[in-house]
Amino acid sequence: MQKTLLIGYLGKDPEMKYTAGGTAIATFTIASTERWKNSASEPQEHTEWFNIKAFGKRAEVVAEHLHKGSRIFLEPLHAAFDIQLPA
């Protein structure tokens, strides 16, 4: 079994849309930064951006409670979230 956990900050406010059938869809980005020191003890960092779509009730909760800069811990369920991983 594979498990995905994303920890980071929202890059912008979630955008809400609704399908013709009334299903809520929230689109947002998460920035996750890795920090380390190189062999010369100089600080280094690398940020990955993830594009996320939440569906249904989870989309409504995201749009209501999260805003740009909000810290988020996301353990997505396949039916409730769609994640586009960086290339």
C-alpha positions as CSV (number, residue, x, y, z in Angstrom):
1,M,0.0,0.0,0.0
2,Q,1.3,3.5,-0.9
3,K,0.5,6.5,1.3
4,T,0.9,10.1,0.3
5,L,1.3,12.8,2.9
6,L,1.8,16.5,2.0
7,I,2.9,19.1,4.5
8,G,3.2,22.7,3.4
9,Y,1.6,26.1,2.9
10,L,-1.2,27.2,0.5
11,G,0.3,29.3,-2.3
12,K,-3.0,31.1,-3.0
13,D,-6.6,31.2,-1.8
14,P,-8.6,28.1,-3.0
15,E,-10.8,28.7,-6.1
16,M,-14.3,27.2,-5.8
17,K,-16.3,25.9,-8.7
18,Y,-19.3,23.7,-9.1
19,T,-20.1,21.0,-11.6
20,A,-23.4,21.0,-13.5
21,G,-24.6,18.4,-11.0
22,G,-23.7,20.7,-8.1
23,T,-20.5,19.0,-6.9
24,A,-18.1,21.4,-5.3
25,I,-14.5,21.5,-6.6
26,A,-11.8,23.5,-4.8
27,T,-8.5,24.1,-6.7
28,F,-5.4,25.2,-4.7
29,T,-1.6,24.8,-4.6
30,I,0.6,23.6,-1.8
31,A,4.3,24.6,-1.5
32,S,6.5,22.1,0.4
33,T,10.1,23.2,1.1
34,E,13.0,20.9,1.9
35,R,15.9,22.5,3.7
36,W,19.4,21.1,4.3
37,K,23.1,22.1,4.6
38,N,25.6,21.2,1.9
39,S,29.0,19.7,2.5
40,A,30.3,23.3,3.2
41,S,27.6,23.8,5.8
42,E,25.8,26.3,3.6
43,P,22.0,26.3,3.9
44,Q,20.2,25.0,0.8
45,E,16.5,24.7,0.0
46,H,14.2,23.4,-2.7
47,T,10.5,24.0,-3.0
48,E,8.1,21.7,-4.8
49,W,4.6,22.9,-5.8
50,F,1.6,20.6,-5.9
51,N,-1.6,21.4,-7.7
52,I,-4.6,20.0,-5.7
53,K,-8.3,19.6,-6.4
54,A,-10.7,18.7,-3.6
55,F,-14.2,17.4,-4.3
56,G,-17.5,17.5,-2.5
57,K,-17.7,18.4,1.2
58,R,-13.9,18.5,1.6
59,A,-13.8,21.2,-1.1
60,E,-16.3,23.3,0.8
61,V,-14.2,22.9,4.0
62,V,-11.0,23.8,2.2
63,A,-12.5,26.9,0.7
64,E,-14.1,28.0,4.0
65,H,-11.2,27.5,6.3
66,L,-7.9,27.7,4.3
67,H,-6.4,30.8,2.8
68,K,-3.1,31.8,1.2
69,G,-0.3,31.0,3.6
70,S,-2.3,28.5,5.7
71,R,-0.3,25.5,6.9
72,I,-1.7,22.3,5.7
73,F,-1.2,18.6,6.4
74,L,-2.9,16.6,3.7
75,E,-3.4,12.8,3.6
76,P,-5.6,12.6,0.5
77,L,-8.2,10.0,-0.2
78,H,-8.3,9.1,-3.8
79,A,-12.0,9.8,-4.3
80,A,-11.8,13.2,-2.6
81,F,-8.6,14.7,-4.0
82,D,-6.7,14.9,-7.2
83,I,-3.0,15.7,-7.0
84,Q,-0.7,16.7,-9.8
85,L,2.9,16.0,-8.9
86,P,5.7,18.2,-10.2
87,A,7.5,16.8,-13.2
